[in-house]
Amino acid sequence: MKERDISILIITTITVLTLFVYNSQTDTGIAIKKEMKDIFSPEKVVKQSIEGMDEEIQMKLNEGNRSEYVMYIDEERYKLTHGENSDLITPLHPAPENYPEVTMEIKQVPNEKPLDLVEKIEAQLHKEFIKLEVAEVTNPIKGYQLHGAAGNKADSKIVNAYVISNGKEGSFVITQFYFLEAAEGHGARFHHMLKTFEIVE
């Protein structure tokens, strides 16, 4: 084969590969992500036990920041707010005055693996929660859980932090705060919503 023919072959191959990569990151990539989301129904009935009573809750599908995940949320009681670096789920009706805020934050940390993050988060939480329990869990989600209580009174602050793999080289950190009296209310509802969390990217 002549040098000219070899050059043409190389240029053609590079052009085809470039177009393939470009399309994978644009239209094709978007189509794949959209296809994945289409698997999930817009609404879902979730059976759960709240304060000793069984109930069925109609939840709606919500999409995370930059389409990184989907999750069903009880929109009759909570709202999802997208932030620059994380998303926040909060009650439509805030906690009583002088009680800790009730929140569930969802944040992706792209370049840190779960086990490395657990140590950092444990050190941060120890400043407020003297006793922390750290364990590997599969319910409500597969990963690591850090659980702590700031006391044993009705208004004592509770934390549940979950650290899970993002399926790549990073992690998702889901941090729930509420108060002891709300453990069977907000705590249980957060638990059931988190069970529906799915990574889509």
Disulfide bonds with the S-S distance in Angstrom:
none
